[in-house]
Amino acid sequence: MFNSSSERVVAKLQEWIVAAPAGSQLPSTRALVAEHGVSPVTVQKALRTLIGQGVVESRPGIGTFIRKQPVARAHDYAWQTAALGVVHRPLPELAAAQRATPNDVISLHSGYPDRELLPERLVRSAFARVARSDAVLQRTEAAGLPELQSWFASELGAITAPGLSAPAASEVVVLPGSQSGLGSIFRSLVGSGKPMLIESPTYWGAILAAAQVGVQLIPIPAGPHGPDTEVLDRAFEQTGARAFYAHPNFANPTGARWSPEVSLRVLEILKHRGAFLVEDDWAKDFGIDVDSSPVAARDDSGHVVYLRSLTKSVSPAVRVAGVIARGPARERILADNQAQSMYVSGPLQAVALDVVTQPGWRTHLRSVRQQLATRRDLVLDALAQHLPEAQVEQIPRGGLNLWVRLPDTANPAQLVRDCELRGVAIAAGDSWFPAEPTGRFLRLNFAGPNPGAFSQGVETIGQVLRG
C-alpha cells in the first residue's frame, strides 16, 4: 500500500537499485516520468527521498547515480564502558506504544490517534499562513507567545468554578510538548531523590520522566472512579511527599474518570498536606460521552499544576503544550524549562494557536467525538465476541484506549510477540505500572489506523491466547 505516487516510484526504484551494480546511473527524469506515468515533480520528490536515504547521489549536470556503499566492518566501542562508568540509574524502556509498524499490520498498540482523526486541513492551512509570517524569523519569549498563553488561560478560565479566580495568561508556560514539561515539573516541584505519589497504573511517559529526574515514585492504587483517597492521605503522611501526579480525566491507560467526590477530597488532602497535584489533562480534546472536567477548575490556591497538551489532538508534528501554575511554582517551572530548551519554536506555537482559534476547530472536535465512540464500540463488540475471557472493568467515556484484563494464566509479553508474528500489534500493560503489575493487562488503542480491521485483530488475539 502506498500513500502517494512518489512512494510508489521510490519502491520501484529501490527494486531497480538492488539489482543494479553500485555506481550505475539512474534513468533520466524524463524516462522515469514516462515509465511510471507521473509528473516530473513526483519523480523529483522520489529522488530526494532516495538521496535522503543515502542510496543514491546527485551529480549536478550529469545525473543521479547509485552510491557505492562503504565496506562494513566491526567496530570496537568497549573503551566507552570505562569512560562512561557505572549506570547509576537505569531508565525504563520505551513503551510498546512508541513502536512503528508496517502499514499491513493491524495496529492496536499506538499512543497516537490516526491521521483521519487529526484536523489535517486546518493544520496545513496554518503552516501555510505561518510560513508567510514573521514568526519564522523571530525567537519568542521564554514563557511562550502571549496570544497562546492567553488561549490556554482562557480555556481553563471558561470552566473555572464560580467564586474562584480564573487563571491569568501570566500564569501559563508554553512547553515543547508535555513529555519535556513533565521533566521540568518533576525537577521543580519534587527534585532528585525525593518522593512523589503517582496513580497506578499510569502514563508510562511520566514514569520515564520521573526516572530521568531521579524522583522516587510511590504508587497509589486507582480504580474506575479515581485513587483510593485514604491510601493517598496516608501516603502523604508516611512519605513526606509534596506532589501527586494523576490523570483525573480519561486516565491513560485505564480510561478512568475521577468522581466529583474524589476530586473534592483530593483537593482537601492537598490543602491539608501543603502539597501539589500535577494534573495531566492529556485527553482534553478526546471526550466521547462527556467533556473533561479538570480539578484545576476547582482550585485557585496554587495546589493544582495543570498540564494540557495539543500534540495528540492537533498533530504529532506540533509538539506544543501549556502548563498553568501559580506563584513560585510557576517561576521555578519556567526557569527549568528555559534551562532545558530556552524557548519553544515560534512557528510551532503560531501553528497551534492558528488551528485552535479557527471556527473549524470545534466542528472537528465534534466529529472526532463521534468517530472515537464508533471505534471504541467496535473494539468492545469484538472483545465480547472473540475474547470473552478478557475483562474491561470500565467503558471509557473519553480518551483513546481500552484497558483489558487477561486471565491470570496469560503471559502478556509472549502474547505480544506471538500476535505480532500474525500481523497484530498490541501493548502489554506492564509498562504502565510504576511498580510490580497487579495483573495481566493489555492496553488496546481504538484510535489507530484501519478501524475496519479491529475485529480481525481482536479475533487474532483470542486465537493466540487460547493457543
PEJOVEN-V784215 format. One record per residue. N is the residue number from 1. RES is the residue in three letters. SS is DSSP state (helix for helix, strand for strand, loop for the rest). OMEGA is omega in degrees with one decimal (none if undefined). Layout:
<<N:RES:SS:OMEGA> <N:RES:SS:OMEGA>>
//
This chain:
<<1:MET:loop:-179.5> <2:PHE:loop:-179.7> <3:ASN:loop:-178.5> <4:SER:loop:178.2> <5:SER:helix:-179.0> <6:SER:helix:177.8> <7:GLU:helix:177.6> <8:ARG:helix:178.7> <9:VAL:helix:178.1> <10:VAL:helix:-178.5> <11:ALA:helix:179.5> <12:LYS:helix:179.5> <13:LEU:helix:177.5> <14:GLN:helix:176.3> <15:GLU:helix:179.7> <16:TRP:helix:-177.1> <17:ILE:helix:179.9> <18:VAL:helix:-176.5> <19:ALA:helix:-175.5> <20:ALA:loop:177.9> <21:PRO:loop:177.3> <22:ALA:loop:-179.5> <23:GLY:loop:-179.8> <24:SER:loop:178.6> <25:GLN:strand:177.1> <26:LEU:loop:175.0> <27:PRO:loop:-179.7> <28:SER:loop:177.9> <29:THR:helix:-179.9> <30:ARG:helix:-179.4> <31:ALA:helix:179.7> <32:LEU:helix:176.3> <33:VAL:helix:-178.9> <34:ALA:helix:-176.6> <35:GLU:helix:-172.7> <36:HIS:helix:177.2> <37:GLY:loop:-179.3> <38:VAL:loop:-179.1> <39:SER:loop:175.1> <40:PRO:helix:179.2> <41:VAL:helix:178.9> <42:THR:helix:178.2> <43:VAL:helix:179.3> <44:GLN:helix:177.8> <45:LYS:helix:178.7> <46:ALA:helix:179.7> <47:LEU:helix:177.7> <48:ARG:helix:177.5> <49:THR:helix:-179.9> <50:LEU:helix:176.4> <51:ILE:helix:178.4> <52:GLY:helix:177.8> <53:GLN:loop:-179.5> <54:GLY:loop:-176.8> <55:VAL:loop:-179.1> <56:VAL:strand:176.7> <57:GLU:strand:-179.7> <58:SER:strand:175.6> <59:ARG:strand:-174.4> <60:PRO:loop:178.0> <61:GLY:loop:-177.4> <62:ILE:loop:-179.5> <63:GLY:strand:-179.2> <64:THR:strand:-171.8> <65:PHE:strand:174.0> <66:ILE:strand:-178.8> <67:ARG:loop:172.3> <68:LYS:loop:-177.0> <69:GLN:loop:178.0> <70:PRO:loop:179.0> <71:VAL:loop:179.9> <72:ALA:loop:176.1> <73:ARG:loop:-179.1> <74:ALA:loop:177.3> <75:HIS:loop:179.8> <76:ASP:loop:179.3> <77:TYR:loop:-176.8> <78:ALA:loop:-178.5> <79:TRP:helix:-176.5> <80:GLN:helix:180.0> <81:THR:helix:178.8> <82:ALA:helix:-178.4> <83:ALA:helix:-177.2> <84:LEU:helix:179.1> <85:GLY:loop:-176.3> <86:VAL:loop:173.6> <87:VAL:loop:-174.8> <88:HIS:loop:-174.4> <89:ARG:loop:-179.8> <90:PRO:loop:-177.7> <91:LEU:loop:174.6> <92:PRO:loop:175.5> <93:GLU:loop:174.6> <94:LEU:loop:-177.0> <95:ALA:loop:179.1> <96:ALA:helix:-179.3> <97:ALA:helix:-179.0> <98:GLN:helix:-176.7> <99:ARG:loop:170.3> <100:ALA:loop:-178.9> <101:THR:loop:176.3> <102:PRO:loop:-177.0> <103:ASN:loop:-176.0> <104:ASP:loop:177.8> <105:VAL:loop:174.8> <106:ILE:strand:-169.9> <107:SER:strand:175.1> <108:LEU:loop:-172.6> <109:HIS:loop:-166.1> <110:SER:loop:175.7> <111:GLY:loop:-176.7> <112:TYR:loop:178.0> <113:PRO:loop:178.3> <114:ASP:loop:-178.9> <115:ARG:helix:-177.8> <116:GLU:helix:175.9> <117:LEU:helix:179.9> <118:LEU:loop:178.9> <119:PRO:loop:-170.3> <120:GLU:helix:-178.0> <121:ARG:helix:179.4> <122:LEU:helix:-178.7> <123:VAL:helix:-179.9> <124:ARG:helix:179.1> <125:SER:helix:179.9> <126:ALA:helix:178.2> <127:PHE:helix:179.8> <128:ALA:helix:179.8> <129:ARG:helix:-177.8> <130:VAL:helix:179.5> <131:ALA:helix:179.6> <132:ARG:loop:-176.0> <133:SER:loop:178.2> <134:ASP:helix:-178.0> <135:ALA:helix:-177.5> <136:VAL:helix:-176.9> <137:LEU:helix:-174.2> <138:GLN:loop:169.1> <139:ARG:loop:-177.8> <140:THR:loop:174.4> <141:GLU:loop:-177.5> <142:ALA:loop:-177.4> <143:ALA:loop:177.7> <144:GLY:loop:175.8> <145:LEU:loop:-179.6> <146:PRO:helix:-179.4> <147:GLU:helix:178.8> <148:LEU:helix:173.6> <149:GLN:helix:-179.5> <150:SER:helix:-179.3> <151:TRP:helix:178.5> <152:PHE:helix:-178.4> <153:ALA:helix:-177.1> <154:SER:helix:178.4> <155:GLU:helix:178.1> <156:LEU:helix:-179.6> <157:GLY:helix:-177.8> <158:ALA:loop:-179.9> <159:ILE:loop:177.7> <160:THR:loop:-176.2> <161:ALA:loop:177.9> <162:PRO:loop:179.4> <163:GLY:loop:177.8> <164:LEU:loop:179.2> <165:SER:loop:176.1> <166:ALA:loop:178.9> <167:PRO:loop:177.6> <168:ALA:loop:178.4> <169:ALA:helix:-179.1> <170:SER:helix:177.7> <171:GLU:helix:-179.1> <172:VAL:strand:169.8> <173:VAL:strand:177.1> <174:VAL:strand:-173.2> <175:LEU:strand:175.1> <176:PRO:loop:-177.6> <177:GLY:loop:-175.7> <178:SER:helix:-177.9> <179:GLN:helix:177.2> <180:SER:helix:176.8> <181:GLY:helix:178.3> <182:LEU:helix:178.1> <183:GLY:helix:179.2> <184:SER:helix:-179.1> <185:ILE:helix:-178.3> <186:PHE:helix:177.2> <187:ARG:helix:-173.7> <188:SER:helix:-174.3> <189:LEU:helix:-174.2> <190:VAL:loop:179.4> <191:GLY:loop:-177.1> <192:SER:loop:177.1> <193:GLY:loop:-177.7> <194:LYS:loop:-178.1> <195:PRO:strand:171.7> <196:MET:strand:177.2> <197:LEU:strand:-176.8> <198:ILE:strand:176.3> <199:GLU:strand:177.3> <200:SER:strand:0.6> <201:PRO:loop:-177.9> <202:THR:loop:-177.7> <203:TYR:loop:-178.1> <204:TRP:helix:179.5> <205:GLY:helix:176.0> <206:ALA:helix:176.5> <207:ILE:helix:178.4> <208:LEU:helix:-179.6> <209:ALA:helix:178.7> <210:ALA:helix:178.7> <211:ALA:helix:179.3> <212:GLN:helix:179.3> <213:VAL:helix:-176.5> <214:GLY:loop:179.4> <215:VAL:loop:176.7> <216:GLN:strand:-175.5> <217:LEU:strand:176.9> <218:ILE:strand:-175.7> <219:PRO:strand:174.0> <220:ILE:strand:-177.2> <221:PRO:strand:-178.3> <222:ALA:strand:178.9> <223:GLY:strand:-176.4> <224:PRO:loop:-176.7> <225:HIS:loop:176.4> <226:GLY:strand:-177.2> <227:PRO:strand:172.4> <228:ASP:loop:-171.7> <229:THR:helix:176.3> <230:GLU:helix:177.0> <231:VAL:helix:179.8> <232:LEU:helix:-178.8> <233:ASP:helix:-179.6> <234:ARG:helix:-179.7> <235:ALA:helix:175.6> <236:PHE:helix:-177.4> <237:GLU:helix:-173.8> <238:GLN:helix:-173.9> <239:THR:helix:-174.4> <240:GLY:loop:179.4> <241:ALA:loop:179.7> <242:ARG:loop:178.0> <243:ALA:strand:180.0> <244:PHE:strand:179.1> <245:TYR:strand:-175.7> <246:ALA:strand:173.2> <247:HIS:loop:-179.7> <248:PRO:loop:-178.3> <249:ASN:loop:172.9> <250:PHE:loop:-171.4> <251:ALA:loop:172.1> <252:ASN:loop:23.0> <253:PRO:loop:-163.6> <254:THR:loop:-174.5> <255:GLY:loop:-177.4> <256:ALA:loop:178.5> <257:ARG:loop:-177.6> <258:TRP:loop:171.9> <259:SER:loop:177.2> <260:PRO:helix:-179.5> <261:GLU:helix:178.5> <262:VAL:helix:179.8> <263:SER:helix:-179.5> <264:LEU:helix:179.5> <265:ARG:helix:177.9> <266:VAL:helix:177.3> <267:LEU:helix:177.7> <268:GLU:helix:-180.0> <269:ILE:helix:-179.6> <270:LEU:helix:-179.0> <271:LYS:helix:179.5> <272:HIS:helix:-176.2> <273:ARG:helix:-176.8> <274:GLY:loop:-172.7> <275:ALA:loop:179.7> <276:PHE:strand:163.5> <277:LEU:strand:171.7> <278:VAL:strand:-175.8> <279:GLU:strand:-179.8> <280:ASP:strand:-179.2> <281:ASP:loop:-170.1> <282:TRP:loop:-174.9> <283:ALA:loop:-178.0> <284:LYS:loop:-176.1> <285:ASP:loop:-174.2> <286:PHE:loop:172.0> <287:GLY:strand:179.7> <288:ILE:loop:179.9> <289:ASP:loop:-179.8> <290:VAL:loop:175.3> <291:ASP:loop:173.0> <292:SER:loop:178.8> <293:SER:loop:-172.3> <294:PRO:loop:172.3> <295:VAL:helix:-179.5> <296:ALA:helix:179.3> <297:ALA:helix:179.1> <298:ARG:helix:-174.9> <299:ASP:loop:171.9> <300:ASP:loop:-178.6> <301:SER:loop:175.5> <302:GLY:loop:-179.5> <303:HIS:loop:-178.6> <304:VAL:strand:172.3> <305:VAL:strand:-167.2> <306:TYR:strand:-179.1> <307:LEU:strand:-176.1> <308:ARG:strand:-176.1> <309:SER:strand:173.7> <310:LEU:loop:-172.3> <311:THR:helix:-176.9> <312:LYS:helix:-173.7> <313:SER:helix:178.2> <314:VAL:helix:178.4> <315:SER:loop:174.4> <316:PRO:loop:179.0> <317:ALA:loop:-178.6> <318:VAL:loop:-176.8> <319:ARG:loop:-178.4> <320:VAL:loop:175.4> <321:ALA:strand:176.5> <322:GLY:strand:173.2> <323:VAL:strand:177.3> <324:ILE:strand:-179.9> <325:ALA:loop:-176.6> <326:ARG:loop:174.9> <327:GLY:loop:-178.2> <328:PRO:helix:179.9> <329:ALA:helix:-179.9> <330:ARG:helix:-178.2> <331:GLU:helix:179.7> <332:ARG:helix:177.5> <333:ILE:helix:178.7> <334:LEU:helix:-178.9> <335:ALA:helix:-179.9> <336:ASP:helix:-179.8> <337:ASN:helix:179.4> <338:GLN:helix:178.2> <339:ALA:helix:-177.6> <340:GLN:helix:-172.4> <341:SER:helix:-179.7> <342:MET:loop:176.0> <343:TYR:loop:-179.4> <344:VAL:loop:179.9> <345:SER:loop:178.9> <346:GLY:helix:178.2> <347:PRO:helix:178.9> <348:LEU:helix:176.3> <349:GLN:helix:-179.1> <350:ALA:helix:177.4> <351:VAL:helix:-179.9> <352:ALA:helix:180.0> <353:LEU:helix:179.5> <354:ASP:helix:-176.6> <355:VAL:helix:-171.8> <356:VAL:helix:177.5> <357:THR:loop:176.2> <358:GLN:loop:176.8> <359:PRO:helix:-178.3> <360:GLY:helix:-178.3> <361:TRP:helix:-179.5> <362:ARG:helix:176.8> <363:THR:helix:178.8> <364:HIS:helix:-178.3> <365:LEU:helix:176.8> <366:ARG:helix:177.6> <367:SER:helix:179.6> <368:VAL:helix:179.0> <369:ARG:helix:-179.7> <370:GLN:helix:-179.0> <371:GLN:helix:179.2> <372:LEU:helix:178.2> <373:ALA:helix:180.0> <374:THR:helix:-178.4> <375:ARG:helix:178.6> <376:ARG:helix:-177.2> <377:ASP:helix:174.7> <378:LEU:helix:-178.6> <379:VAL:helix:177.8> <380:LEU:helix:178.3> <381:ASP:helix:179.6> <382:ALA:helix:178.1> <383:LEU:helix:179.4> <384:ALA:helix:-176.1> <385:GLN:helix:-169.9> <386:HIS:helix:-177.1> <387:LEU:loop:-174.1> <388:PRO:loop:-179.7> <389:GLU:loop:177.3> <390:ALA:loop:-179.5> <391:GLN:strand:170.4> <392:VAL:strand:-173.6> <393:GLU:loop:-177.8> <394:GLN:loop:172.5> <395:ILE:loop:-174.8> <396:PRO:loop:179.1> <397:ARG:loop:177.2> <398:GLY:strand:-179.2> <399:GLY:loop:-173.4> <400:LEU:loop:-166.8> <401:ASN:strand:167.3> <402:LEU:strand:179.4> <403:TRP:strand:-168.8> <404:VAL:strand:177.2> <405:ARG:strand:179.6> <406:LEU:loop:174.0> <407:PRO:loop:-176.9> <408:ASP:loop:179.3> <409:THR:loop:-176.5> <410:ALA:loop:174.6> <411:ASN:loop:-173.5> <412:PRO:helix:-178.6> <413:ALA:helix:178.4> <414:GLN:helix:178.8> <415:LEU:helix:178.2> <416:VAL:helix:-178.0> <417:ARG:helix:-177.0> <418:ASP:helix:178.4> <419:CYS:helix:-179.7> <420:GLU:helix:176.1> <421:LEU:helix:179.9> <422:ARG:loop:171.5> <423:GLY:loop:178.1> <424:VAL:strand:-179.7> <425:ALA:strand:178.1> <426:ILE:loop:-178.0> <427:ALA:strand:175.0> <428:ALA:strand:-172.9> <429:GLY:helix:-173.5> <430:ASP:helix:-175.5> <431:SER:helix:-175.3> <432:TRP:helix:177.7> <433:PHE:loop:177.7> <434:PRO:loop:174.8> <435:ALA:loop:-178.9> <436:GLU:loop:176.0> <437:PRO:loop:-179.7> <438:THR:loop:179.2> <439:GLY:loop:178.7> <440:ARG:loop:-174.2> <441:PHE:strand:165.9> <442:LEU:strand:167.8> <443:ARG:strand:-179.5> <444:LEU:strand:179.5> <445:ASN:strand:-180.0> <446:PHE:loop:-179.7> <447:ALA:loop:-178.3> <448:GLY:loop:-177.6> <449:PRO:loop:173.1> <450:ASN:loop:-179.9> <451:PRO:helix:177.0> <452:GLY:helix:-179.5> <453:ALA:helix:-177.2> <454:PHE:helix:-177.9> <455:SER:helix:177.4> <456:GLN:helix:179.6> <457:GLY:helix:179.0> <458:VAL:helix:176.9> <459:GLU:helix:177.9> <460:THR:helix:178.3> <461:ILE:helix:179.7> <462:GLY:helix:179.9> <463:GLN:helix:-179.7> <464:VAL:helix:-178.3> <465:LEU:helix:-178.5> <466:ARG:loop:176.4> <467:GLY:loop:none>>
//
